[in-house]
Amino acid sequence: MIVHTLRFAFKDGTTEEQKAQVLALMRRTASVESVSFATVGQSLGDPADGLTHAYCVGIEDLAALEQYMHDPVHLAGDPEIIPHLAKISIGPDLSDDMAPELAGEIMALHEKKAAMHPEWAAQLEPLLEIQVASGPSDRS
């Protein structure tokens, strides 16, 4: 099982109605077939980090993760979600799969998606901090 987490903050000026719509879109994405379990809501982390909300999905394995990343529901939701976000922190993810190469394989899937959808990557990049796992692959 791969547990994928992200924490985020809304842009200043985002209305409560817009926030509710973004969270609804995230819940829709979290309900796709490749997701085993999910939660979307408030972040209980340190308020000083400025990340107010969180999204977490449990995904069975790398094949299911790739299916999730390219699911039409996921691809359709991101362009409606990302414009409302000021900051996104992805990970660190966690897994019961002890393979040492797993973090690199997850990052490779992210990079593949970014190459396939450069508009998505360009929209996401300025907001993004990725910490799939500790170590040299951190981008912060």
trRosetta pair geometry for C-beta under 8 A, 3 or more apart (Angstrom, degrees):
i j d omega theta_ij theta_ji phi_ij phi_ji
1 36 6.9 -75 -130 41 108 153
1 58 5.5 -11 -172 -169 115 101
1 59 7.2 139 -161 71 63 37
1 60 6.2 -50 -104 -127 63 33
1 61 7.8 -62 -88 -62 28 56
1 95 6.3 -178 89 -143 53 68
1 96 5.3 43 41 21 88 107
1 97 7.5 176 39 -21 37 90
2 58 7.4 152 79 -157 45 50
2 59 4.9 -25 66 67 96 92
2 60 7.6 5 19 77 82 17
2 61 7.0 116 -9 -118 105 18
2 62 7.4 91 -29 -70 143 51
2 64 8.0 177 34 75 111 104
2 65 5.7 -5 60 -69 150 126
2 93 6.2 7 -176 168 90 129
2 94 7.8 159 -157 86 49 38
2 95 4.8 -19 -104 -96 60 109
2 97 7.1 -27 -67 17 79 120
2 102 7.7 -170 -99 179 110 122
2 106 7.0 160 -148 -95 144 126
3 56 6.5 2 -179 -172 94 100
3 57 7.4 176 -151 89 52 39
3 58 5.3 -22 -101 -101 76 73
3 59 7.8 166 -87 21 28 70
3 93 6.1 167 84 -166 58 76
3 94 4.8 -7 54 61 111 84
3 95 6.7 -172 15 -76 74 52
4 56 7.0 164 85 -151 52 51
4 57 5.1 -8 57 60 100 87
4 58 7.9 178 19 -86 72 23
4 59 6.2 21 -6 4 113 117
4 65 7.3 131 -50 -126 134 106
4 90 7.7 -22 -174 -164 88 95
4 91 7.6 -56 -150 -77 59 75
4 93 5.2 -19 -107 -115 51 118
5 54 6.8 -20 -166 -167 95 104
5 55 7.2 150 -157 84 48 56
5 56 4.8 -7 -105 -104 78 87
5 90 7.3 146 91 -161 56 49
5 91 6.1 112 63 -102 87 29
5 92 7.5 25 51 78 116 33
5 93 6.2 173 19 -98 80 58
5 94 7.9 30 -8 5 116 88
6 54 7.0 164 90 -153 47 59
6 55 4.9 -4 60 57 92 100
6 56 7.8 -174 26 -73 55 51
6 88 5.9 -6 -176 -171 119 95
6 89 6.5 160 -157 82 65 49
6 90 4.8 -24 -101 -103 96 63
6 91 7.5 -2 -85 -19 62 43
7 43 4.8 68 -141 -106 111 140
7 45 6.3 -11 -122 12 160 142
7 49 7.8 38 117 110 143 130
7 51 3.9 55 142 165 114 140
7 53 6.9 159 -158 86 61 44
7 54 4.8 -26 -103 -99 75 81
7 55 7.8 -175 -81 22 32 68
7 88 7.6 156 82 -156 44 48
7 89 4.8 -8 58 58 90 104
8 43 8.0 169 38 -42 44 131
8 51 6.1 65 14 -148 4 91
8 52 7.5 -45 97 50 51 68
8 53 5.4 -29 66 70 80 94
8 54 7.5 155 18 -90 71 33
8 55 7.3 16 4 0 113 106
8 85 5.2 -47 -176 -141 127 122
8 86 7.9 137 178 50 81 64
8 87 6.3 171 -150 90 60 59
8 88 4.6 -10 -102 -105 101 68
8 89 7.1 -170 -74 21 52 67
9 50 5.2 -31 -61 147 155 84
9 51 5.3 -111 -46 -113 92 42
9 52 5.2 87 -113 9 74 93
9 53 7.2 149 -92 21 34 85
9 85 6.9 111 75 -160 47 73
9 86 4.8 -46 97 58 97 106
9 87 4.7 24 37 46 105 98
10 14 4.1 -100 167 45 122 150
10 18 7.8 128 -154 105 134 106
10 19 5.7 -51 -80 -98 158 101
10 22 7.4 162 -101 41 109 161
10 52 6.9 -51 9 53 84 130
10 53 7.3 56 -31 2 90 128
10 84 5.8 -30 -141 154 89 90
10 85 6.3 -75 -112 -109 42 47
10 86 6.3 53 128 -3 19 99
11 14 5.2 112 63 -38 74 107
11 84 6.0 -133 17 -173 102 43
11 85 6.6 94 -31 130 84 6
11 86 4.4 139 -87 -62 56 92
12 86 7.1 62 -12 -75 65 141
14 18 4.9 -122 -171 88 83 129
14 19 5.7 102 134 -58 114 86
14 22 7.9 -11 -174 -11 138 140
14 84 5.1 88 -117 -163 132 97
15 18 4.6 99 54 6 79 100
15 19 7.0 -138 98 -4 44 85
16 19 5.5 -50 -146 36 34 114
16 20 6.3 38 153 -21 65 104
17 20 5.7 -53 -149 35 30 112
17 21 6.5 31 151 -19 63 105
18 21 5.6 -53 -149 35 33 113
18 22 6.4 36 153 -20 66 103
18 84 5.7 -175 155 -122 115 137
19 22 5.7 -53 -149 35 32 111
19 23 6.4 29 154 -15 65 106
19 84 7.4 179 -87 165 52 138
20 23 5.8 -55 -147 39 31 109
20 24 6.3 34 152 -21 64 106
21 24 5.6 -53 -147 36 31 113
21 25 6.4 33 153 -19 64 103
21 80 7.7 -95 141 156 109 115
22 25 5.7 -54 -151 36 31 111
22 26 6.4 32 151 -19 65 105
22 80 7.6 -169 -105 128 67 84
22 81 5.2 107 -144 -130 90 76
22 84 5.1 -121 -74 73 140 149
22 85 7.7 145 -154 -56 149 88
23 26 5.5 -51 -147 36 34 114
23 27 6.4 37 152 -20 65 103
23 40 5.6 152 -160 139 83 122
23 41 7.4 62 -147 -93 127 43
23 53 7.3 -117 -90 -158 104 145
24 27 5.6 -51 -148 36 32 112
24 28 6.5 38 150 -22 63 102
25 28 5.4 -49 -150 32 34 115
25 29 6.6 35 150 -17 64 102
25 77 4.5 153 173 -149 106 107
25 80 5.7 -158 -116 94 163 120
25 81 5.4 -153 98 -70 137 102
26 29 5.6 -52 -151 36 35 111
26 30 6.2 33 151 -18 66 109
26 40 4.7 146 112 -130 119 147
26 55 5.3 -107 -173 -108 132 128
26 77 7.2 142 -78 167 39 141
26 81 6.5 99 -62 -115 85 140
27 30 5.4 -55 -143 41 33 113
27 31 6.4 34 155 -25 64 108
27 38 7.5 150 -135 117 57 131
27 40 5.1 -124 -72 32 77 145
28 31 5.9 -61 -153 31 29 111
28 73 6.1 -136 141 -179 95 118
28 77 6.3 173 80 -87 111 135
29 32 6.3 -25 -171 -17 43 110
29 71 7.6 140 -148 81 75 126
29 73 5.8 173 -106 128 57 99
29 74 4.9 87 -142 -101 106 68
29 77 4.8 -106 -60 37 115 162
30 35 5.6 179 -173 174 52 172
30 38 3.5 154 180 171 119 164
30 39 7.8 -155 -172 10 158 12
30 40 5.9 -156 -10 -38 154 115
30 55 6.9 -145 -69 -163 124 98
30 57 5.3 -154 -131 -88 87 110
31 35 6.7 -104 -117 60 9 133
31 38 7.1 -110 -64 37 51 144
31 73 8.0 -81 69 141 79 159
32 35 5.5 92 63 1 70 106
32 68 6.3 145 82 -125 131 73
32 71 4.7 43 -160 174 160 168
32 73 5.1 -177 -82 56 115 134
32 74 6.5 -52 -25 -40 155 96
33 67 7.7 -62 83 139 96 130
33 71 7.7 171 36 -117 83 134
34 59 6.1 18 146 -136 92 101
34 60 7.5 -113 -170 17 70 98
34 64 4.4 162 -163 -170 99 84
34 65 7.5 172 158 -69 131 19
34 67 4.3 169 -83 95 146 113
34 68 4.2 -137 93 -63 135 84
34 71 6.5 -147 16 -59 122 130
35 38 5.4 8 167 -45 135 117
35 57 4.8 -71 -133 -162 114 117
35 58 6.9 100 -168 64 71 55
35 59 6.1 -53 -110 -87 54 79
35 68 6.3 96 -59 -111 81 123
36 57 7.9 120 42 174 65 76
36 58 4.4 -65 66 101 103 101
36 59 6.5 169 4 -99 94 24
36 60 5.8 115 -46 -56 125 78
36 64 8.0 35 -33 156 95 157
37 57 7.3 164 87 -155 47 50
37 58 4.3 23 48 31 87 122
38 55 7.7 -14 -167 -172 102 72
38 56 6.4 165 -151 91 57 59
38 57 4.5 -10 -101 -105 97 73
38 58 7.0 -140 -64 16 54 72
39 54 7.6 17 106 105 95 100
39 55 7.8 -177 92 -147 54 36
39 56 5.1 6 53 55 86 102
40 53 7.7 17 -179 175 73 106
40 54 7.4 -165 -143 96 42 55
40 55 5.1 8 -111 -111 84 75
40 56 7.7 -168 -73 27 49 62
41 53 6.8 -140 133 -150 23 82
41 54 6.5 -10 68 57 55 82
42 52 6.9 -59 -144 163 72 67
42 53 6.1 -72 -117 -111 33 58
42 54 6.9 17 117 17 23 93
43 51 5.1 -13 56 122 174 89
43 52 5.7 161 29 153 108 15
43 53 5.5 29 -21 75 93 1
43 54 4.2 119 -88 -38 77 102
44 54 7.6 -50 7 -5 67 143
45 49 6.1 -31 124 38 121 134
45 51 6.1 12 64 75 130 111
45 54 7.7 120 -7 -66 106 126
46 49 5.0 88 82 -10 95 101
47 50 7.7 63 171 -67 50 28
47 52 7.8 39 -131 -97 76 71
49 89 7.7 -24 157 -19 128 156
50 86 8.0 -82 152 97 118 124
50 87 6.3 50 112 48 115 152
51 54 7.5 69 147 -72 109 79
51 87 6.6 -105 -89 100 82 114
51 89 5.8 -56 -91 17 149 122
57 68 7.2 161 124 -158 150 151
59 64 4.8 -176 178 111 92 111
59 65 4.9 108 124 -79 147 73
59 68 5.6 -77 -115 -21 139 152
60 63 7.8 -31 87 64 103 85
60 64 4.3 87 47 4 93 156
61 64 5.3 96 50 15 62 101
61 65 7.0 -111 110 -8 34 93
61 97 7.4 99 -123 -58 78 145
62 65 5.3 -51 -144 34 35 116
62 66 6.4 35 157 -19 66 101
62 102 7.8 -142 -67 -140 112 81
62 105 5.8 -42 -115 139 139 128
62 106 7.4 -126 -114 -79 92 67
62 109 7.1 -168 -161 -53 90 141
63 66 5.9 -53 -152 34 30 109
63 67 6.5 32 149 -18 63 106
64 67 5.4 -51 -148 37 36 115
64 68 6.2 42 150 -23 66 104
65 68 5.5 -52 -148 35 32 115
65 69 6.3 32 154 -22 65 105
65 106 6.8 -64 154 -121 162 84
65 109 6.1 63 119 132 113 173
66 69 5.7 -51 -145 33 32 112
66 70 6.5 2 163 6 64 111
66 109 5.5 -123 -90 -137 83 126
67 70 6.6 -79 -149 52 25 90
67 71 6.3 51 151 -61 65 91
68 71 5.6 -28 -146 -13 30 118
68 74 6.4 95 168 -48 59 155
69 74 6.6 -130 -157 112 19 157
69 109 6.1 165 -5 157 163 111
69 110 7.6 -138 -128 -92 146 51
69 113 5.1 -104 162 -77 125 143
70 74 7.3 75 73 64 4 125
70 75 6.8 16 -159 -48 41 118
70 113 6.9 -148 -70 -109 83 103
70 116 7.9 -5 -106 92 110 156
71 74 4.3 86 65 6 92 106
71 75 6.8 -170 87 -6 46 86
72 75 5.6 -55 -139 42 33 111
72 76 6.0 32 160 -20 67 108
73 76 5.9 -57 -145 38 26 109
73 77 6.3 25 157 -21 62 111
74 77 6.0 -61 -147 34 27 110
74 78 6.7 34 161 -31 63 102
75 78 6.5 -47 -150 17 28 112
75 117 7.4 -154 -133 -95 104 154
75 120 7.8 -77 -141 -82 76 147
76 79 7.4 -64 -172 30 34 100
76 80 7.6 12 147 0 64 114
77 80 5.9 -77 -162 46 44 105
77 81 5.6 32 152 -21 83 118
78 81 5.6 -64 -136 41 32 108
78 82 5.6 29 175 -26 73 111
78 120 6.0 36 118 -137 145 111
78 123 7.9 126 148 88 104 134
78 124 7.7 -35 -175 -68 123 115
79 82 6.5 -40 -121 29 25 109
79 83 7.6 28 176 -18 51 103
79 120 7.5 -88 -67 -101 83 83
79 123 7.4 47 -113 90 67 175
80 83 7.5 -62 -165 26 23 104
81 84 6.5 -82 -174 37 39 104
81 85 6.8 25 149 -24 76 116
82 85 5.8 -66 -151 29 40 113
82 120 8.0 165 -28 -150 160 68
82 123 5.2 78 127 140 152 117
82 124 6.0 -87 -129 -84 138 72
82 127 7.2 -177 -159 26 90 154
83 123 7.7 -52 -66 -169 70 121
85 88 5.7 33 155 -53 144 100
85 127 5.7 74 111 -163 106 154
86 127 6.9 164 141 -130 22 107
87 127 5.7 -166 -117 -165 28 81
87 129 7.5 11 -176 -1 91 107
88 124 7.2 -50 46 -159 146 87
88 127 4.8 57 12 133 96 106
88 128 5.3 -20 73 -101 103 60
88 129 7.1 -178 94 27 54 70
89 129 4.6 -16 -113 68 74 110
89 131 7.0 0 -178 15 90 108
90 93 7.8 -10 159 -45 82 95
90 128 6.8 -4 -2 -156 110 94
90 129 7.0 180 24 87 68 54
90 130 4.8 -10 63 -116 111 67
90 131 6.8 167 89 34 60 59
90 132 7.2 -4 123 -70 102 64
91 130 6.3 51 25 -170 119 57
91 131 4.1 -151 95 83 107 65
91 132 4.7 -140 -77 -94 163 26
91 133 7.1 -82 -177 -44 142 37
92 131 4.6 -66 -67 126 72 98
92 132 6.5 50 -139 140 64 16
92 133 5.6 85 -150 -104 110 33
92 134 6.6 -14 -102 -41 148 68
93 103 7.8 164 59 -113 107 79
93 106 6.5 -133 49 177 153 169
93 132 5.3 -18 18 -156 108 63
93 133 6.9 -55 53 -59 80 74
95 98 8.0 -164 106 -61 96 34
95 102 5.9 -113 54 152 156 157
97 102 5.5 135 102 -92 113 147
99 102 4.6 114 79 -44 95 96
99 105 8.0 11 108 6 129 136
101 104 5.2 -60 -168 47 68 115
101 105 5.7 71 135 -28 87 104
102 105 5.6 -59 -147 37 32 112
102 106 6.3 33 156 -20 68 103
102 133 7.8 101 89 -42 88 147
103 106 5.8 -53 -150 34 31 111
103 107 6.5 29 152 -16 64 105
103 132 4.9 141 -154 115 87 114
103 133 3.6 -73 -107 14 141 135
103 135 7.2 105 101 48 162 128
103 137 6.0 169 139 44 116 152
104 107 5.7 -53 -147 38 33 110
104 108 6.3 38 152 -24 65 104
104 137 6.6 -158 -90 -75 67 149
105 108 5.5 -48 -147 32 33 115
105 109 6.8 37 151 -20 62 99
106 109 5.8 -51 -156 31 34 112
106 110 6.7 35 147 -17 64 103
106 132 5.1 166 94 -157 127 141
107 110 5.4 -51 -151 36 39 114
107 111 6.2 37 151 -18 69 105
107 130 7.6 109 -115 150 96 140
107 132 5.5 -130 -62 3 90 157
107 137 5.6 -119 -54 -172 160 136
108 111 5.6 -53 -144 39 33 111
108 112 6.3 39 152 -24 64 104
109 112 5.6 -50 -147 33 32 114
109 113 6.5 32 153 -18 63 103
110 113 5.8 -56 -153 36 31 110
110 114 6.4 32 150 -20 65 106
110 130 7.3 127 153 -134 169 149
110 132 7.7 -142 -11 -66 143 131
111 114 5.5 -51 -146 36 34 114
111 115 6.4 35 153 -19 65 104
112 115 5.8 -55 -150 36 30 110
112 116 6.4 25 153 -15 65 109
113 116 5.7 -59 -146 41 32 109
113 117 6.0 -19 168 26 69 109
113 120 7.5 -63 149 92 93 139
113 121 7.8 152 113 -67 74 101
114 117 6.8 -79 -132 62 22 74
114 118 7.1 60 167 -100 62 49
114 120 7.2 -133 -119 88 52 96
114 121 3.7 84 -150 -94 87 132
115 118 7.1 5 -150 -67 26 83
115 121 7.7 49 -46 -36 28 153
117 120 3.8 15 133 21 117 123
117 121 6.3 138 97 -20 73 87
118 121 5.4 -54 -143 39 38 114
118 122 6.1 39 158 -21 70 105
119 122 5.8 -54 -147 37 29 110
119 123 6.4 28 154 -18 63 108
120 123 5.9 -60 -150 37 28 109
120 124 6.1 17 157 -12 65 115
121 124 5.9 -64 -142 43 27 107
121 125 5.9 44 161 -44 66 105
122 125 6.0 -36 -136 12 26 119
124 127 6.1 -86 -167 48 46 103
124 128 5.3 45 153 -46 85 128
125 128 5.7 -68 -137 25 25 120
128 139 7.8 17 123 103 98 119
129 139 7.0 -167 -154 99 49 74
129 140 4.9 43 -152 -117 104 81
130 138 7.4 -179 96 -152 69 46
130 139 4.8 29 51 50 97 105
130 140 7.6 -143 50 -64 47 71
131 134 7.4 18 -173 -79 99 47
131 138 5.4 12 -113 -125 77 92
131 139 7.8 -143 -66 43 54 58
131 140 6.7 16 -64 -57 101 118
132 137 6.3 -36 47 112 109 128
133 137 6.6 46 59 59 85 121
134 138 6.9 -8 -146 -54 37 119
135 138 6.5 154 70 -20 39 93
